[in-house]
Amino acid sequence: MQAVEPRTRQVQYSDLREWLSIVEGFGELAVVEGADWNLEIGGLSELNYRRKPYPALLFDRVKDYAPGFRLLTGATGTSRRLGTCLRLSTDMTDLELVQALRGKPLAWETNARRYPPREVPNGPVNENVLEGAAVDLSRFPVPFWHEHDGGRYLGTGCSVITCDPDTGVTNVGAYRGMLIDDRSMTVQIVPGKHGYVHYQKWWAKEGRAPVVVALGHDPLLFCLSGVEVPTGVSEIEYYGAIVGEPLDVLKSDLTPLPVPARAEIVLEGWLYPDKKAHEGPFGEWTGYYSGGEGTAPLLEVQRLRYRDNPVLLGSPPSKPPHDYSYMRTAMKSAMIYDALVKAGVSDVRGVWADECGGGRMLIVVSITQRFCGHSRQAGALAAQCREAAYMNRFVVVVDDDIDPTNLEEVVWAMCTRCDPAEDIDVLRKAWGSRADPLLDEGAPPYNSRAIIDACRPFERIKHFPRVAQASPELLRQIESKWSGLFAQRPAPAPGVGGAERAARLAGQATNGSLADDATHGASAPAPTDMAAGEEEEA
C-alpha cells in the first residue's frame, strides 16, 4: 500500500485503510507474508507485544488463504497509533497522550447526541454481499490464537452491535466469538454488559435478538467497544463526537441495526434462545484460560458483506502486555479520571489503570489531599464508578508527589505510607467476571476489591518525614554539567522518566510538592520510534 503523510498534525481519516496508510507513513506498520494461521500468527503477535514500542503487524498471504485476505494485529499498541485513532496527533509520547486525554471523555459524552449515525445509500462494505447458503466465513484467515483455545476465534477485534428494543439505543461491544462452521459463530457476552441486557430483552419481547458484527473497521470503533461508555450513550454517537462527524451507516432490511458503511467485513443475523453452541476455553485478558468452557448464543449468519481485499481486525488477549492492553490502559485511565471529577472529587492529579492488570484490575489515583477522608473518598468512588467497577481488584490512592504511571513509586508509597491494619479496606460482592481465574466453576461472578490508602496521613502531612532524594532543580544542574557521563545510558524501564520529565510534572502541580519532593529517575524519556524498540526487544 502507498504510504501517505497525515493531512494535518491533528489527523483525520475515514476508515481502516486510510489509518493503515497513515501508520505506514510514520513507520509503525510491518507487513508479514506467509505466516501460518495455526498458532504462528498468534505467536508472532505475542512476541511483537513484548517489544517496547512495537509496530502493528499486517499479515498477508496467510497459509491456506488467498492473497489479499489480510489480518491486522497490534493496532493500538503505541501512543502514536492510539493518538491517531483518537484524532489527536500522530506524534504523541505516552505522557502527552495521557495529558491530552484529560477532560476528553466528559466532552465526548456531552457532545455525543449531536452525532447520530448518518445513513448513506451505499458503501465499500457492499463490494461483496453473500446471503443464506452462500455465506462462507471460511474464506477469512481466522487464527487459532493460543495453544489451548477451544477453537478458532473470528471475533477478537470485533465490534458487536445490538440495540435496546424499548429505547432503540444502540450498543457496540467487543465480545469474543468462536468460529463454529462456514456460516456460524458464537457470541459470548457476560451478564451485566449492555449487549447481554439487550438480547435478553429482545428474547423476552420477540423470541429473537438482532446482531451485527463488524470484523474490520476503524480501530477507534474497537477501542470504544472495549471500554465503558456511559449508560444511555451509544458508542456510535460517542464515536462521532471524537471524530467530529457522524459514522456513515447503511440501513439494513434484515435487522433494525445500522451497518458501518466503510467496514471491512460485516455479519448480520439473529440470536435465538434455543440456538447455542459449545464455546471455549480461550486465553483471556487476565492472562489465563479463564472463563472455562460452556455454551454461548449461536449466530447463524444470514448476510455477509465484505470489501475487496478485506482486512480482518484481530486483537487477541493474553498475559499482559497483550494486543489491546495499552489502549485500555490509556482510555480507562482518562475515563476514570473524568468520572472522579464528575463525581465531585477535588484535586485529582492523575489516574492510571496499569497494563499489568489488563487496564482494569489495578487502578492508581493521585490526589492533592485537602481534608480528612479525602483519600478514602477518592478510593471508594474509583472502586465503584461504572468506568472502573467491572473486574476491578485493587485501587491505590497516592499523594501528588507520586507518579501513578510508575509502579516503582507506587509500591514505594504503599510500603512507606500505608499501614495495613488501618489503611486497607475491602469491598465484597462487587462486579466480577467469568474471566476471573480466582472464580470457582459455576460460582456467581462476584469479586472483592481492596482500597489501599497509600497517602501520608492527612493529620501528619506537615510533619511527615522528608523524602530523601535530590530536587529536580539540583539534578538538572548536575546532569547539564555532566552530560557526557549520561550520553550513552541505557533506555529506561516503562514508566520511568528523567529529570526533565520530573520538572515537567512538577510544573503541573498547583502546590509545588512535586518540585520539592519528587524526581522520577535520572534517565532519558522512553523511545517512541520503532528503531529504538528493536534495540529493546525482550
N, C-alpha and C positions, 0 to 999 in steps of 0.2 A: 504494500500500500504506500501511497505517496505521503511523506511527512509534510505537515503544514505548521506554520507558526500560528499561535493564537492571535485572534483578531485584535484583542486588547489585553492589557495586563489583567483586568478583571474579566476573565474569559467567559465566552458564551458558546454553546454548541447545541445541536438538535437531537442527536441520537448517539448510540454506542459507537458507530463508525467514525463520526467526527471526533468523538472523545479519544478513540484509538489513534487517530492521526495526530491530535494534539500531543498525546502522551509520547508517541513515537518521535515527535518533533523535539521534545526536550530530553530524549534519551532514556526513557524508563519503560520501554517495551522490548521484549525479546521474543522472537519467533522460533518455535521449536517444531521441527518436522520429523515424522516417522516414529513418534512415541507410541507405546502400546497402551490401549485403553484399560487393560487388565493390570492394575496396581502401579504401572510405571508412571502414568500421568499423576496419580496421587502422590507417589513417592517423590517425583521431581518437584512437585508443588510444595511438599513438606520441606524438602531440602532448601528450596528457594526462600520460604518464610523465615528460615533461621538466619538469613543474611540481613545485615543492618546497614543501609536500607537494601531493599530488593526490588527488581523490576517486575512488572506484570508479564505473565507468560501467555502467549497466543499459540496454541497447538494447531497444526495443520497436517494434512496427510497422515492422520492417525491410522494406525494399523487396522486393516479390515474396512476402512471407510474411504469414501470418495474424496479426492482433493476438493477443498473449498468448504467442506463441512467442518467448521472450526470450533474450538473450545478455549475460553479465556479463564485464567485463574489469577489471583493476587491483584485484583483491580484497584482496591482502595488501601493498599498497604503502606503508603508513604504520605507525608504531608503535602507533597506536590500533587500527587494524583487525587487525594481526597479534597484538597483545596480546589482543584479543577472541577471535580464533581459538584462541589458546593457553590460553584461560580464565584469563588473568592479571588484566587490568583493561582498562577502556575509555578510560583517560585517561593512558596512559604516554607519556613522552618517549622519544626514541631511547636516551638514556643509561640511563634507568630500565629500559627493556626489556632492554638488554644485561646490566645488573646482575641483573635478576630471573631471567634465563635461566641464570646460572651455577649449576652443580650440578644443574640440572633434568634434562638428558639422562641422567645416571647414575641418578638416582632413577627416571625413567621406564623405563629399561632394567631396573632391578632389580624393578620392580613389574609389568612388562608381562604376565607369565604369570598374574597374578591376574585378568586381564580378557579371557578368551577371548570371541569373539563370542557374542551372545545370540540364539538362534533365536526368532523370533516368527511367529505364524500368518499375518499379513498386514501390509501397509504401504502408504503412499501411492504408492509407485512402481508399484503394481498397478492404479492408476486406469485405465490404458490398457495392454493387452497385445496385441501383434501377433506372429504366428508365420508361419514359412515364407514363402510368396509374398506374404503381406500386409505383411511388413516394409517400411517405407518411411522411409529416412533423409533423403529429400529434403524432408520437412516441417519440418526444423530449419534455422534460419538460419546455415548454415555459411559463414564468411567466406573470401574469397580475401584472405589477410592481407597478403602482401608482393608487390610488383610482379613479382618474378622467381621466385615459387614455382612448383613444378611442378603444382600443383592446389589444391583447397580442402581445408584441414586441419580435420577434425572433432575430432581428438584433439590438443589442446594443454593444456588444463587438466584432463586426464583422469586417472583412476586405473585402471590396468590390473591386474587381479587374476589371479594364477597360483598354482600350488602345486607343491611337490616331490612327485613320485609315490611316493617311498620313505618320506618322513617325514610328509607331509601338511601341512607348514608352509606357510602362505600368504605370498605377497609382493604388495605393492602398489607399482607403479612408474608414473612419468609417461613414457610412451613415445609419440612422435608418431605420428599416424595420418591418412593422406590418404584422403579420400572417393573411392572408385572408381566406384560407381554407387549406386542406391537401396537395395541390400541388402548392400554390402560396403565394407570399408575395409582399408588396410594397417595392420600393427602393426610398427613399426620399433624393434627392441631391439638395442642394441650388445653385442658379445661382452664377457663379464665381469660383466654385470648379472645379478641373480638371475632375472629373467624369462627371459632368454636361456638360462641354465642349465636352468631348469625345462622350457621347451618342447623343448630338445634331449633331455633325459632322457625326457620323455613320448614323443617321436618314436621313440627307440630302444626303448622298452618296449612302446608300444601303437600306434605309427604315426600318432598324432594327439595334440594337446595342447589342454586346455580353457582358455578365456579368458572373463573377464567384464570389460567396460569400463564404468565409471561416468563419465558425461559431465557431470554436475551434482550437487553434493554439498556437504557441509560443507567449506569451504575448507581446514580442518585436514587432511583426508584427502589433499588435493592437496599440501599442504606436506610431509607425510611421504612422499608418493610421489616427491618430488624430492630427498631427502637420503638419506645412507647410514645407515639404521638397522642396528644390529649384526647380523651373520650369526646365523641361528638364531632371531631375534626377529621375529615377524610385525608388520608395520605396523599391522594391525588391533588386535592386542593393545597395541601401543605407543600407539595412538590412545586406547584405553580407559584406559590409565594416565594420560594427560594429562587426559582429560575427567573421570575418576573413576568411570566406569561403562562397561559393555561397549557395543560397537556393535551395534545391532539389525540382524539379517540375516534373509533368507528362505532356506529350503532349496530348492534347485533340483532338478527331476527331469531336467534337461537336461545339467548338468555337476556335478562334485563341489564346485564353488566356491560360496562364500557370495555372496548378492546384498544389497547395502546397502538396507535396507527404506525409508529415508527419502530415498534419492537422487532426483534429478530425472529422469534418463534412464539406463537400463542396457541394454547389449547383451550377448547371450550367444551363444557358438558355440565352434567348434574350429578350430585351426590344423593344416594338413596340410603335410608336407614337399614335396609336388608341386604345391601351390597357392600361387603367388606372383604379384605384380603389380609393374609399374614404379612407382617412387616417387621423389619429389624433382625438383629441389632444393628446399630450404626455408631461410628465413632463421633461423639458429640463434643460440643464446645467446652464442656467441663474437663475434657482430656481423657474421658473414659468411654467405654462402650456401655453407657448407662441408658436407662430408659427401657432396656430389655427388649423382648420380643412380644408380639401381640397382634391384634387386628387393628386395622385402620380403614376409614372410609375409602372406597374404591371409585376413582374417577374413570369412567368409560368415555374416552374422548370421542365426541361426536363431530368435531371440526378441528382441523389442524391448519394453521396459517404459518407460512414462513417466507423469509426473504431469500433471494438467490444468494448462494454462498453464506449461509447463516452462521452466526456466532453464538454458541451456547455459553451462557454465563455460569461458570462453576465457582462455588465458594464452600469447599468442604471444611467443616470444623475438625478440630483435633486438639491435642495438648497444646496450650498456648506457647508461643505465638502461632496463630493459625490464619486462615485466609482473611477473615474479617475482624480479628481481634483489635487491630489498630483502629479501624473505622469505628467500631463500637466504643472503644475507649474514648476517642475524641468526641464522638456525638453524645454519648451518655454523660460524659463529664460536663459538657455545655448545657445539656438539658436539665441535669440535676442542679447545676449552679443556678439556672434561671428559675427552677421550681422553688428553691430555697428563698431566692429573692422575692418571688411572687408570694410566697407564704409569709413574708414579713421578717425573715431572719436578717438581722442587720450585720453589716461589715463582714460579709463573706469575701474572702480574699482569693480563694481558689477551690476547685473540686477536681479530683482525679479518680476515675474508675479504672484501675490498672489492668493491663493486659494479662498479668499473671492470674487474675481472677476472671478472665474471659470478659472483662469490661462490665461485670455485674457483681461478683461475689466480694470484692474488696473496694470500698469507697473511702477516699480520704478527703476530709473537708478542712480547709484552713480558714480561720477567722481571727479578727482582732477582738479580743474579749472586751465587753463593755459593762457587764453586770454579772452578779452571781447567777449561775444556772444557764448562762449564755451557751456554753459549750454543750451542755446536755440538751438544750433546745435544738441546736443545730444537728446534733447526732440523731435525736429521735425523729425529727422531720426527714432527714436524709434516709433513715432506715425504712420509712413507710410511705414517702411520697410515691405517686404512681410511677414516676420516671425511674425509680430505683427499687421499688418494692419486690419485683419478681426476682426470686432466687438470690437475693442479697444475703450475705453471710457475716461480713464484718464491716462496720463503719468506724473509722478512726478520725477523731477530731483533734487538730493540732493548732498551735499558735501560728501567727503570721510570719514568724521567723523561720518556719519550716516550709520547704518546697514540697508540695504534695505529690509532685511527679517523681520525686527522688526517694525511693524506698529505703535507702540507707538512712536518710534523715528522718523519715517517718518512724522507722524501727528504733532509731536512737531516741526519739521523743517518747516512744512507748516505754522504752527501757528506763528512762530517767525522769519522766514526768507523770507516769501512770502508776498508781498504787492499786494492784489487782483487787485488793479487798474493798476498796472504796470507789474505784473509777471504771468498773466494767459492769454494765447492765446487760441482761439477756432478755430478749423478747421471744416468746414461744408461740407456736402455731401460726407462723407468718406464711406468706405466699411462696410456696416452694415450686419444685418442678420434678417431673418424672425423669429428667436427665440428671438428677442429683445422685451421685454414686453412693451417698450415705442412706438413701431411701430404700427401705426393705421392700421386696417384691410384693405387690398387692396393697401396700400401705397407702393411705391418703397422702397427697403431695404437700404436706406441711414442711416447714423448716424453722429452725430457730436462728437468731442472729444476735451477735454481740455488738454493743455500742461501747467503744473504748474511748474514754476521755484522756487523751494524751497531751492536754494543755497544762501549763503551770496553774496551780490552784489560784483562783482569782484573788483570794484574800492575801496571797503571798507574792503577787506579781512584782511589786516594787522591791521586795527583799529576797526574791529567789536568786540563787547563785548565778553569777555572770557566766556566760558561755566562754569557754577557754579556746578562743581562736582569734586570729588577726582580723582586723576590719577590712572591708573591700577596698577602702582608700589606700591603706598600707600595702595590701597585696598588689594593687595596680602600680604603685610606685616601684616596688621591688621587681615586679615582673617586667616593667618597662626598662629598668636598669639592667636586668639580667636576661634580656630577651633571647640572647643566643643560647643560653642554657636550656631553654624550653622550645627551641626551634624544631627539633626532631622528636618531640614527645609522642607517646602512644595515644591513640584515639581514646576518648572516654567511654565509660560504660553508659548504657542508656539512662537518661535522666540526670546525668552529671554534667554540669556546665563549668565555666571558668570564672575568673574574677570579673570579666566583662559582663558575663551573664548575671552574676550576682548583683553587680551595680545596676543593671537594667531592671532587675526585680526590685531592688531597693528603691528605685525611682518611682515605682508604682505604689509603694506603701504610704499610707497617709500619716502614720505616726512615726516614721523613721526607724522602726525597730529592726527592719531588715538590714539597713545600713549599719546599725550599731552592733547587731548581734549575729549576723549570719553571712557566711560566704558559702559557695557551693562548689568547692573543689578548686584545683589550680590547673585545669586542662582546657583545651580549646573546645568550642561547641561541636557537637556531633556532626559528621559529614552528612550531606543530603544528596550528593551525586553518586551515580552508580559506580564510578571508578573507585571511590573511597569504599563503597560497600563491598567490592570484590576483594579489597585488601583485608576486610574484616570477616570474611566468610568463616562461619563456625565449623 
